[in-house]
Amino acid sequence: MTIWIAIGLTAAGCYLLKLVGLLVPAGALERPLVQRLSALLPVALLAALTAQQTFSTDASLVIDARGAGLAAAALALVLRAPFLVVVAAAVVVTAGVRAIGG
């Protein structure tokens, strides 16, 4: 029954958060600071999720093939490669490191 309580609370929290967002006056959303933060927040969240998924297993820090794949993707981005090339570079390097490592 605990899982259903968690699901219900999460659903209610999401609904309330959406409702609060709709109740914010338009004037508050047009401020330059709010616009800059709203533009940067998704990037920061995506970076945090990527780092968490790449460098953690359970509750420990891990450096493995996923880090090499992320580094390859970052290099491809620096070289301004198309998105599919970035993803392919990450996949190939990750698979290669895993194949070499055992």
Long-range contacts (C-beta under 8 A, 24 or more apart in sequence): 64-97, 64-101, 65-93, 65-94, 65-95, 65-97, 65-98, 65-101, 66-94, 68-93, 68-94, 68-97, 69-93, 69-94, 69-97
